[in-house]
Amino acid sequence: MRLLVTGGAGFIGSNFVRYWLANHPEDQITDLDALTYAGNPRNLDGIDGRRHTFIHGDIRDVTTVEKAMDGVEVVVHFAAESHVDRSIDGARIFLETNLLGTHTLLEEAKRRGDQIKRFHHISTDEVFGSLTINSVEKFHEDTPYDPRSPYSASKAASDHIVRSYFHTHGLPVTISNCSNNYGPNHFPEKLIPLMIINAMRDIPLPVYGDGMNIRDWIHVEDHCAGIEAILTKGRIGETYCLGGNAERHNIDVVKQVLALMEKQERLINYVEDRKGHDRRYAIDSSKAKTELGWEPKKTFEQGLKETVEWYKDNEHWWKPLI
Ligand SMILES: NC(=O)c1ccc[n+]([C@@H]2O[C@H](COP(=O)([O-])OP(=O)(O)OC[C@H]3O[C@@H](n4cnc5c(N)ncnc54)[C@H](O)[C@@H]3O)[C@@H](O)[C@H]2O)c1
């Protein structure tokens, strides 16, 4: 089987390409990526070129998308603008890529009729809004959408257009909404790699606001396994929430990074809070567990330790990016 992976040179996409090729030796991947600032060909170093075809192109471009879908049965759509802070500075590219780019892919998949057996859309828990710190409430598949940043609004819009192609056109779609990922190949603007790299460089670690915001962390390999479970067992038309069972205050994550690296907490620098900063995300993945037999395996402590080691061992990867 041939899969089209969009955004396969980015953080999660490149981990997924590696994961899928390792676990599905008969399969081939076409990888469509525009190589924006977040896309990095080095993320694909060492991948077998006989099973992986890279197309440098944009999901908003109809001709490129037509070519990329040749021979493809399953689309796994990661490509997106993904950084909340950048969406606050300028939202247009988020709407263009995340909404209109997704629409271009949907149109091409629809045009191909029975050829496309599944269109899987990768989304985020941020579409559900923000939870209060002290509640036990968690996001689940039936939580009403309440996106609060331009990024999450663009992802929410993309989820809606994907679902509309299922209901209106019968396109065989699935959607996953996942919590915050971490692991290798994570671009150094995001919390965990930024903290690791700044600690390595002995420069201040900027923490937004009071540092008490909570995220539910999932190791990227667990996310890849969750997507695999959906691609192989997920019911068409359904949405699955994937979480890491690892809610942590940002400040505790930062302190844990410093402890693992044997660095002083005086490097922590509280900075002005992000505009509209969502307070807490948490995911209830019981649908994925019951229906697909999936649950995250790696503990946050183990995953974070491995991630710190990865950044220590891969200075050649992150140095050109800072
Ligand atoms: N990182 C997370 O914690 C997280 C959590 C849940 C969901 N997601 C979703 O997972 C997906 C991947 O996230 P990520 O963290 O790997 O992002 P990333 O920013 O690391 O990678 C995005 C990739 O998409 C490519 N891309 C961007 N615009 C494109 C375009 N117009 N055409 C083709 N390629 C384009 C980039 O070059 C890059 O390789 C996104 O859809 C994101 O919303 C991310």
The ligand as an SDF file (V2000), in Angstrom:
LIG
                    3D

 44 48  0  0  0  0  0  0  0  0999 V2000
    3.2370   19.3200   17.9270 N   0  0  0  0  0  0  0  0  0  0  0  0
    2.1950   18.9990   18.6880 C   0  0  0  0  0  0  0  0  0  0  0  0
    2.3050   18.9380   19.9080 O   0  0  0  0  0  0  0  0  0  0  0  0
    0.8750   18.6730   18.0410 C   0  0  0  0  0  0  0  0  0  0  0  0
   -0.1560   18.1780   18.8400 C   0  0  0  0  0  0  0  0  0  0  0  0
   -1.3600   17.8260   18.2450 C   0  0  0  0  0  0  0  0  0  0  0  0
   -1.5310   17.9720   16.8770 C   0  0  0  0  0  0  0  0  0  0  0  0
   -0.5200   18.4850   16.1300 N   0  0  0  0  0  0  0  0  0  0  0  0
   -0.7290   18.6010   14.6740 C   0  0  0  0  0  0  0  0  0  0  0  0
    0.1650   17.6790   14.0830 O   0  0  0  0  0  0  0  0  0  0  0  0
    0.5790   18.1610   12.8120 C   0  0  0  0  0  0  0  0  0  0  0  0
    2.0910   18.1890   12.7360 C   0  0  0  0  0  0  0  0  0  0  0  0
    2.5750   19.0390   13.7720 O   0  0  0  0  0  0  0  0  0  0  0  0
    4.1430   19.2450   13.9920 P   0  0  0  0  0  0  0  0  0  0  0  0
    4.3430   19.6370   15.3880 O   0  0  0  0  0  0  0  0  0  0  0  0
    4.8840   18.0730   13.4370 O   0  0  0  0  0  0  0  0  0  0  0  0
    4.3760   20.5230   13.0630 O   0  0  0  0  0  0  0  0  0  0  0  0
    5.7090   21.0660   12.4040 P   0  0  0  0  0  0  0  0  0  0  0  0
    5.5190   22.5490   12.3580 O   0  0  0  0  0  0  0  0  0  0  0  0
    6.9090   20.5080   13.0500 O   0  0  0  0  0  0  0  0  0  0  0  0
    5.6710   20.4820   10.9260 O   0  0  0  0  0  0  0  0  0  0  0  0
    4.7620   20.9220    9.9680 C   0  0  0  0  0  0  0  0  0  0  0  0
    5.2700   20.4500    8.6130 C   0  0  0  0  0  0  0  0  0  0  0  0
    4.3180   20.8640    7.6230 O   0  0  0  0  0  0  0  0  0  0  0  0
    5.0250   21.4400    6.5320 C   0  0  0  0  0  0  0  0  0  0  0  0
    4.1640   22.4250    5.8910 N   0  0  0  0  0  0  0  0  0  0  0  0
    3.7310   23.6110    6.4020 C   0  0  0  0  0  0  0  0  0  0  0  0
    2.9790   24.2530    5.4970 N   0  0  0  0  0  0  0  0  0  0  0  0
    2.9110   23.4440    4.4010 C   0  0  0  0  0  0  0  0  0  0  0  0
    2.2710   23.5620    3.1470 C   0  0  0  0  0  0  0  0  0  0  0  0
    1.5420   24.6420    2.8270 N   0  0  0  0  0  0  0  0  0  0  0  0
    2.4090   22.5490    2.2560 N   0  0  0  0  0  0  0  0  0  0  0  0
    3.1410   21.4590    2.5690 C   0  0  0  0  0  0  0  0  0  0  0  0
    3.7920   21.3040    3.7340 N   0  0  0  0  0  0  0  0  0  0  0  0
    3.6650   22.2940    4.6500 C   0  0  0  0  0  0  0  0  0  0  0  0
    6.2650   22.0770    7.1430 C   0  0  0  0  0  0  0  0  0  0  0  0
    7.2890   22.2620    6.1870 O   0  0  0  0  0  0  0  0  0  0  0  0
    6.6200   21.0610    8.2250 C   0  0  0  0  0  0  0  0  0  0  0  0
    7.4750   20.0550    7.7160 O   0  0  0  0  0  0  0  0  0  0  0  0
   -0.0760   19.5310   12.6440 C   0  0  0  0  0  0  0  0  0  0  0  0
   -1.2410   19.3680   11.8730 O   0  0  0  0  0  0  0  0  0  0  0  0
   -0.4210   19.9440   14.0660 C   0  0  0  0  0  0  0  0  0  0  0  0
   -1.5270   20.8000   14.0840 O   0  0  0  0  0  0  0  0  0  0  0  0
    0.6770   18.8380   16.6770 C   0  0  0  0  0  0  0  0  0  0  0  0
  1  2  1  0
  2  3  2  0
  2  4  1  0
  4  5  1  0
  4 44  2  0
  5  6  2  0
  6  7  1  0
  7  8  2  0
  8  9  1  0
  8 44  1  0
  9 10  1  0
  9 42  1  0
 10 11  1  0
 11 12  1  0
 11 40  1  0
 12 13  1  0
 13 14  1  0
 14 15  2  0
 14 16  1  0
 14 17  1  0
 17 18  1  0
 18 19  2  0
 18 20  1  0
 18 21  1  0
 21 22  1  0
 22 23  1  0
 23 24  1  0
 23 38  1  0
 24 25  1  0
 25 26  1  0
 25 36  1  0
 26 27  1  0
 26 35  1  0
 27 28  2  0
 28 29  1  0
 29 30  1  0
 29 35  2  0
 30 31  1  0
 30 32  2  0
 32 33  1  0
 33 34  2  0
 34 35  1  0
 36 37  1  0
 36 38  1  0
 38 39  1  0
 40 41  1  0
 40 42  1  0
 42 43  1  0
M  CHG  2   8   1  16  -1
M  END
$$$$
